[in-house]
Amino acid sequence: PDEQVLPLIGCFSGNGDLLGQWRAYTGDASGISIGFSAPLIAKGLGVNINKVIYDEKIKYKEILNHLLGLHQFWQQENEEYERIDIYAKGFSIDLNYYKNPGFFEEQEVRIVRLVVNDPERGCYKDVGGNSELKEILPLEVKKRYRDSEEILYLELPIELSGRQVVQDVILGPKCKTDIETIRRKLDDSGLSNVSVTRSKLTYR
């Protein structure tokens, strides 16, 4: 890898009961939708979290403002390269929240966490950091493969300082598992007080 940093991205939806999402990601609506606490993720997982921006005018305006900001830093006589580097990294993170307007109905929310290239080991490493809730310990950067493509990922915790990130579960329109069975499985996994409901959508 040649990049200094690599963004690892988790993709979610702001709406846990969307017909298009059921069709695309849950085995023809037979699966479940898991709802997570966005405030807890933002405070405790060492990630950036934002809604995806689809509007072309907003994207153009934000990108232009970022470029103007970089240009202003570059023109300063004291050449504050460290500030330029920090600003540029922030800009690179923001670029991950822009998407084609054709995907607007997904109401996507993304989390981004940067991992750093370690040239001596020839791989990427997670460096951890701090959050509002606790110290973020470095995680192992793992690999999986889709066809011949190598995909790097992190396994983020679902409990933070005694508070669970999972808040609700919605059963898909064609899910054959009953609500009580899901509740028992959640309790067995140590996840209590999770709302379990069935999708309100009809499916045909």
C-alpha positions as CSV (number, residue, x, y, z in Angstrom):
1,P,0.0,0.0,0.0
2,D,1.2,3.5,-0.9
3,E,-1.3,5.6,0.9
4,Q,-0.3,7.3,4.2
5,V,-3.8,6.7,5.6
6,L,-6.7,4.6,4.5
7,P,-10.4,5.3,5.5
8,L,-12.4,2.3,6.6
9,I,-16.1,2.9,6.2
10,G,-19.2,1.5,7.8
11,C,-22.5,2.1,5.9
12,F,-25.9,2.3,7.6
13,S,-29.3,3.8,7.0
14,G,-31.1,6.4,9.0
15,N,-34.3,4.4,8.4
16,G,-34.3,0.8,9.6
17,D,-37.5,-0.1,7.8
18,L,-37.0,0.7,4.1
19,L,-38.3,-1.6,1.4
20,G,-35.3,-1.1,-0.9
21,Q,-32.9,-2.0,1.9
22,W,-34.9,-5.1,2.8
23,R,-34.7,-6.2,-0.9
24,A,-31.1,-5.5,-1.3
25,Y,-29.4,-6.7,1.9
26,T,-31.6,-9.1,3.8
27,G,-32.2,-12.2,1.7
28,D,-35.3,-10.9,0.0
29,A,-36.7,-9.3,3.2
30,S,-36.2,-12.5,5.3
31,G,-33.5,-11.0,7.6
32,I,-33.5,-8.4,10.3
33,S,-32.5,-4.8,10.7
34,I,-30.3,-3.8,13.7
35,G,-30.5,-0.2,15.0
36,F,-27.5,1.4,16.7
37,S,-27.1,4.4,18.9
38,A,-25.5,7.2,16.7
39,P,-24.6,9.4,19.8
40,L,-22.8,6.5,21.5
41,I,-21.0,5.6,18.3
42,A,-19.9,9.2,17.9
43,K,-18.8,9.5,21.5
44,G,-17.1,6.2,22.1
45,L,-15.8,4.4,19.0
46,G,-13.2,6.8,17.7
47,V,-14.9,7.3,14.4
48,N,-16.3,10.1,12.4
49,I,-20.1,9.8,11.8
50,N,-22.2,11.8,9.4
51,K,-25.2,11.6,7.1
52,V,-24.3,11.1,3.4
53,I,-24.8,14.2,1.3
54,Y,-26.5,13.6,-2.0
55,D,-27.3,17.2,-3.1
56,E,-24.9,18.2,-5.9
57,K,-25.1,21.9,-5.0
58,I,-24.2,21.3,-1.4
59,K,-21.3,19.0,-2.4
60,Y,-20.0,21.6,-4.8
61,K,-20.1,24.4,-2.2
62,E,-18.5,22.3,0.5
63,I,-15.7,21.0,-1.8
64,L,-15.0,24.6,-3.0
65,N,-14.8,25.9,0.6
66,H,-12.4,23.2,1.5
67,L,-10.1,24.0,-1.5
68,L,-10.2,27.7,-0.7
69,G,-9.3,26.9,2.9
70,L,-6.3,24.8,1.8
71,H,-5.2,27.6,-0.6
72,Q,-5.3,30.1,2.2
73,F,-3.1,28.0,4.4
74,W,-0.7,27.5,1.5
75,Q,-0.4,31.2,0.9
76,Q,0.6,32.0,4.5
77,E,4.2,33.2,4.8
78,N,5.1,30.9,7.7
79,E,4.1,27.8,5.7
80,E,2.4,25.9,8.4
81,Y,2.6,22.5,6.7
82,E,1.4,20.7,9.8
83,R,-1.9,22.6,9.8
84,I,-2.2,22.0,6.0
85,D,-1.7,18.3,6.6
86,I,-4.4,18.2,9.3
87,Y,-6.8,20.2,7.2
88,A,-6.2,18.0,4.2
89,K,-6.9,14.9,6.2
90,G,-10.2,16.4,7.4
91,F,-11.1,17.2,3.8
92,S,-10.3,13.6,2.8
93,I,-12.6,12.3,5.5
94,D,-15.4,14.6,4.4
95,L,-15.2,13.3,0.8
96,N,-16.4,9.9,2.0
97,Y,-19.8,11.4,2.8
98,Y,-20.6,12.4,-0.7
99,K,-22.7,10.1,-2.9
100,N,-24.6,10.1,-6.2
101,P,-28.1,11.6,-5.8
102,G,-29.6,8.4,-7.3
103,F,-29.0,6.7,-4.0
104,F,-31.0,9.3,-2.0
105,E,-33.7,6.9,-0.9
106,E,-31.1,4.9,1.2
107,Q,-30.8,7.7,3.7
108,E,-27.3,6.5,4.3
109,V,-25.2,7.3,7.4
110,R,-21.5,6.5,7.3
111,I,-18.8,6.0,10.0
112,V,-15.2,6.5,9.0
113,R,-12.1,5.5,10.9
114,L,-8.6,6.0,9.5
115,V,-5.9,3.4,9.6
116,V,-2.2,4.3,9.0
117,N,0.2,2.7,6.6
118,D,3.1,1.0,8.3
119,P,5.8,0.8,5.6
120,E,8.2,-1.3,7.7
121,R,5.6,-4.1,8.1
122,G,4.0,-3.5,4.7
123,C,0.5,-3.2,6.1
124,Y,-2.0,-0.8,7.8
125,K,-2.4,-0.4,11.5
126,D,-5.0,1.1,13.7
127,V,-3.6,3.7,16.2
128,G,-6.6,4.1,18.6
129,G,-7.0,7.4,20.2
130,N,-9.4,9.1,22.7
131,S,-13.1,9.7,22.8
132,E,-15.6,11.4,25.1
133,L,-16.2,8.1,26.9
134,K,-12.9,6.3,27.2
135,E,-9.5,5.7,25.7
136,I,-9.7,4.0,22.3
137,L,-7.4,1.1,22.1
138,P,-5.9,0.1,18.8
139,L,-7.7,-2.7,17.0
140,E,-6.4,-5.4,14.8
141,V,-6.8,-4.5,11.1
142,K,-8.3,-7.7,9.6
143,K,-8.7,-8.9,6.0
144,R,-11.4,-10.6,4.1
145,Y,-11.8,-11.3,0.4
146,R,-14.6,-10.7,-2.1
147,D,-13.6,-12.6,-5.2
148,S,-10.0,-11.7,-5.6
149,E,-10.3,-8.2,-3.9
150,E,-8.7,-7.8,-0.5
151,I,-10.9,-5.8,1.9
152,L,-9.5,-4.5,5.2
153,Y,-11.9,-4.0,8.2
154,L,-12.1,-3.5,12.0
155,E,-14.3,-5.2,14.4
156,L,-15.8,-2.4,16.6
157,P,-17.3,-3.2,20.0
158,I,-21.0,-3.1,20.6
159,E,-20.7,-2.1,24.3
160,L,-19.2,1.2,25.6
161,S,-18.6,1.9,29.3
162,G,-21.4,-0.4,30.3
163,R,-23.8,1.1,27.6
164,Q,-24.8,-1.0,24.6
165,V,-24.7,0.4,21.1
166,V,-27.5,-1.9,19.9
167,Q,-30.8,-0.3,20.6
168,D,-33.5,-2.0,18.5
169,V,-34.1,-4.9,16.1
170,I,-36.7,-4.9,13.3
171,L,-37.8,-8.2,11.7
172,G,-38.1,-8.1,7.9
173,P,-41.5,-8.5,6.2
174,K,-40.7,-12.1,5.3
175,C,-38.7,-13.0,8.4
176,K,-40.0,-16.3,9.7
177,T,-38.4,-16.0,13.2
178,D,-40.8,-14.8,15.9
179,I,-40.1,-11.8,18.1
180,E,-39.7,-13.8,21.3
181,T,-37.0,-16.0,19.8
182,I,-35.0,-12.8,18.8
183,R,-35.5,-11.4,22.3
184,R,-34.1,-14.6,23.9
185,K,-31.1,-14.6,21.6
186,L,-30.4,-11.0,22.5
187,D,-30.7,-11.8,26.2
188,D,-28.4,-14.8,25.8
189,S,-25.8,-12.4,24.1
190,G,-26.0,-10.0,27.0
191,L,-28.0,-7.4,25.1
192,S,-30.9,-6.4,27.3
193,N,-33.6,-3.7,26.9
194,V,-33.4,-3.9,23.1
195,S,-36.7,-3.0,21.3
196,V,-37.8,-5.9,19.0
197,T,-40.6,-5.2,16.5
198,R,-41.7,-6.4,13.1
199,S,-41.5,-4.4,9.9
200,K,-44.6,-2.2,9.2
201,L,-44.1,-2.7,5.4
202,T,-46.1,-5.0,3.2
203,Y,-44.1,-7.1,0.8
204,R,-45.1,-8.6,-2.5
